[in-house]
Amino acid sequence: MRALHGYWTGLGLAMACAVGQAAPDMISVADHGAVGDGETDDTQAFLDAVAAATEAGVHVTVPRGHYVTSETIELMNVGISGPAMGAWPADIDALPSILPTHDRPAFTLAAGGALHALDITCAPPPDAESGPPAVLITGIGVYISNCRIRYPWDGIITDGVSNVGRLNIENVFMVAPRNVGVRVTGTWDVPRLNNIEVWNAGPVPRGLDKGIGFLLGKNDLIRVTDCFAFAMRYGFVLADEIEGCEIEGGTWGIMTGCSTDYCGTGIEVRGHNTVSISGGTFWDHAEGLVVDGEGARVRITGAELKSNGTSCVVVRDCDHTVLTGCTLARPMEQFVAPAVVFEGGRLVMTGNHIDGFGAGVKIGPSIRGGVVQGNLIDSRGHAAIVDESEAGKMLIETNLVQTTAEEAQ
């Protein structure tokens, strides 16, 4: 109950700040000697303020400034907040900045820990091959809101060992993470990710061959809404095994209004994961969606998936994959490939618009069964549907194929 109390008081703190109210009984790091000049080590002031706030049952406030820290700040049943009016997605320093100079997490959030309205700017060596996360989550009921995190190795990750249920992260701008923007696994109760942008640009050069925007492991009814990944190798990955994590198992949850742009692959589902995806735009260099897991259950509706160089959707194996009411686009004439490649499991495709250079749907010989029905297909002179499956395994009917005579030549 103490952990839940911390969660709700942290939530109340952030809500009070968000509407411009002065949160009562706050302890300022400045009152414990923090300077915030970008040169003085303010670690002890933060530790003393957190200890005092924890003992008093209140929270910590941080005035605008640049605060150097030389060790991890751990928060359990206490929150740290910057000013309510700081603009989090800006390139200017409207928020108080935490400048970690060590090779450990800037913050560790145990049960009931909270961060609000802070900037964390990391400075890993340019040639680093590994590094710490900006924020490590180790307990239940953690709340992170209205923060900016710049140039970390990993942005916000759970420890892969602990139950971190009822995790709530919203309104976060993540700039140029080297490895993973957000990693969440081990949530046995309804976590929530909302309005998080992982943006791979800025002063840290890295190609599209590395990086994951959102990495989801074992999660019970996770709700991912309005999240966005730009220029990562993978936008969203759902995996039942994650390297370095003891917890294993798939994600069960929903994605609503999420998008990717300029990524290698938009969404990749690996292993036994169950996800329903509604809306969103996934404009990627390679696949918009890859499903590769014998027990995977993937439903996607009302989304746009656009691939520059290969197929929009590749289903290698699954329990079932359902595509309804989606736009599948392959606009680049120099890269000819099927819009949908169906190699294993079961597939239902209804009411989609398929437009691109290459076959509309290619069905392999190892599929278990499927329905391709009522789709509008313009394959620019290529075959609309290529079916290599065994007789009786596919129902293909009432698809409207539109190809102009000029395109067919």
Steps between C-alpha positions, in 0.01 A plus 500: 500500500791734568615457140153575366481805725824620345360451153186699567678780684749519212208518258339772707825696502528491122134591455535797731805623310330445165219743582736761639420449867775517760542154644492521882784404732770461235866479593734679259844368410612864521421501872750215537780677317444424131656769280392399148781682321603205279836467676442438871431140603147517642466130580501534877237773490270269301563207735435715807181649352369154406576364847328794668196477273470125553510542877246783490269324254521778240675547166802680353500801270783608269529864382622570146874452463764247396579246771807279483459162673774245560291208624153350457206668672262230628134580552263277697158628598612855419492721192724769349343777294620794297287808423151434371530735202823358353455401134625144468537445123721802429864530404537783750553430869158588637528224759754453778777281357660207676853440368626157612878461485512133603445166327186401691133597465427865573192387694380167635127491568387240752139449614306827494782707353411788269670745263328806355613795286873425490762486227770231518790565264755220478849515353623149411828472307441517123654155450314329789380144435282483812379725777245558775138608460401852593222355717483149646166376637505232771159514672126533459295816461769716339386820327707700250355803324593809299871420480767534234788254477792573266782282367476199735618148424157376607225745589250351745518127573361257753756275669372173349491334843231678704125533475449857379122489465285811460787684341384832354721698258365793300610814316867412457732625225796266447782638286755272329519192723788275394328167572139495628265788562248330731520137621212362703477142627376344824173691535243266647237774513383751237799722414447809287724678249356819352633775272864392504722604210830322432682721251835384364662818380730766635871501585541124555566342158361149451366319196168324459658158565467539879251601762148413617247768582271291723591150622216313670540166677279336764209739552141445611255722312745775414342808345725681253340814356627779273864391516741577217844379387715681245810364323556193718583155360174376652215721610319248721616149593289249697715210617444221752875477566719808550875479539607586853152454652414209729127550446367325192160489336303693245309824496123511515363841419395773261668766287286797401602791279869409499727580205848466356690699241833439329559179701636176360202291616188648657370215719654158555319233703730219616361199682176456698356851512138613477443854378220703346618802298258779409583786267837660454737557211810287450727642226817292492793406281434127539190327642220676676406179685687173553335211686727209590374284785307175500260624767479864392153654480503831317200710400554828317225728376476845345876551467721616214812291435737630235827335400767653281721199428318174575163355601263696724397191696692174548335217696754223551308310770214569739189362659309761303550841342202717406523809276182702451438843355869580451692678225806305384719708271819431306561825312857453371510353150868402517435252781256231386362271775163361610308730730414205727703180540315222684728206584351330807211488744153635425415828330182702460509801264178690438415850382858616442638729231821362347692726265857440390758363260492120532243232573226602738510184712741207476388184683758228570456120506537459879205707622229345719210689347361840423249737348577777251170664427358834397830683449576768242831414330706704255825312436618720215496228236621217724286210617244604757521172698757223473371188677743211551303337782343155499151473356224578747710701746415846368174680434570771240201684364335834417825692478494793259813526286562838338794534258506745213602383155797736506628349826453146369729556200 
